[in-house]
Amino acid sequence: MTLEFTNAAVADLQTIRNYTLETWGEEQEAAYLDALWSKFEMILSDPQRWRFRHDLFPDCQIASQGKHVILSRVRGDTLQIVRILHGAMDLPRHVPKDLE
């Protein structure tokens, strides 16, 4: 299985990186991003383990890491990371409307 990120997920990672770096410094930024990447690998190794949230978009699954929620789905042989949102955010509001 391969790992793919939507443009929105890439933008989320950049925002998380920038905020963490500016607020907490390089060491914490590296540690938090490492933790996110470890979680991506965990999801990739057993994608069916994670809770489904069909109300957000078709085949949506969620996993928490730190203060963030990773929204993903399996599409054939690909695990697609759709969004990486802060847990306090209104998740439905930040899900792309064009997901099928």
Helices and strands as residue ranges (DSSP letters): E 2-5, H 7-24, H 26-45, G 47-49, E 51-52, E 61-65, E 68-75, E 78-86, G 91-94
